[in-house]
Amino acid sequence: MEMPKIYVNPPRSEWPALTARCTRQEEEIGERVAAILAEVRTGGDAALRRIVRRIEGYVPETFEVTRERRAEAAKAVSPQLQAALEQAKANIEAFHRAQLPAQVEVETMPGVRCVQRAVAIGRAGLYIPGGKAPLFSTVLMLALPARIAGCREVILCTPCGRDGRIAPEILYAADLCGVDRVFALGGAQAVAAMAYGTESIPRVDKIFGPGNRYVTKAKQLVGANDVAVDLPAGPSEVLVLADDEASPAFAAADLLSQAEHGGDSQAVLVCPSVEFARDTQRAVGEQLLQLRRGETIREALRQSRIVVLDSREKMIGFANAYAPEHLIISMRDAWDGAAQITAAGSVFIGPWSPESAGDYASGTNHTLPTGGWARAYSGVNTDSFLRKITYQELSRKGLATLSPTVIAMAEAEGLGAHAAAVRVR
């Protein structure tokens, strides 16, 4: 059985290799995605149909899901799951509504007033992974902050099955969260449709959502030239920091819960002893026998690892070097350790805070930067759906007071017309 390999006190010179993510077929994926984007950009709906038939072997009768079919979906969702989604919705709304920024208004000097206001983007495009595990929870994570921010229109793309139907849980969640339009379309071609617009799918102002490496590459390419995107959110990952007081069974469960996302996922344990590492390996093997997605998990475990480091300082340093999407801190004085973390998407504190809680219902967002991008990106939040516009108003006296400063700076830069625009007043 495949188990994460144990590395004992690797020198810092080896950390870059140990913090690397899966990059198999990266060049090939880039070429395929670029071809799909070009085809959709010039061919619209006809190109989408050709691509879907070529990749999936079938094509839905229409891409857009009717209101009637969306309403039918509620009948296929159990009352227990409906209640769970309602509770998750309440928690996510509470946390994301608290993030709404206040207007900033400052008189920087007498007669000079500066204002900053948050304005929602117009049309948000949400990508929801489907396939073997349709992530209806991601609908809540994206659609709720979009609505809280005040986006004028929210559209959603997600893969459908061979019968042309979308998982009813996704459609129910879309209605629960106020999504305007839903399209049965996945993969890089869905990203292309939202980036460029087709006859049936409108062009959006910004694309949100996680996906596989094809979706992530498509977002990177369209984000360079064509449309705003949220963040690099590709194959999922977790890093668990555990000391010898932690539970190997808990650590194993956290590694496995991450590994079941997909074969490209990565789960990393950082701990202070070989004994804890081996106990966790054994617990992984025992728990894996009880799980349904065993083949997927085993593939992810092949590129996962356990790193043994002999000091708390090194453990935290490794976590910052890895910059994980999810970071679980199961150590003494966990909040003190968290204060030293400088790069992570979302942090889970203590033994009773599994990543699953944040994935579904604690209230934080689960759309997070992967691949080390947590060094530079935040996870999705209400701010992600807003733009900040600044305003300034100067009185006549205010301009007169400020004019020597502006004129001196403009002339020093050789921009005489800038200086003249002040003098003429």
Beta strands, then each sheet from edge to edge (+ up, - down):
strand 1: 5-8
strand 2: 104-109
strand 3: 112-120
strand 4: 123-127
strand 5: 153-158
strand 6: 181-184
strand 7: 206-208
strand 8: 228-229
strand 9: 237-242
strand 10: 266-271
strand 11: 305-308
strand 12: 326-330
strand 13: 346-349
strand 14: 386-394
sheet 1: 1+ 11+ 10+ 9+ 12+ 13+
sheet 2: 2+ 3- 14+
sheet 3: 6+ 5+ 4+ 7+ 8+
end
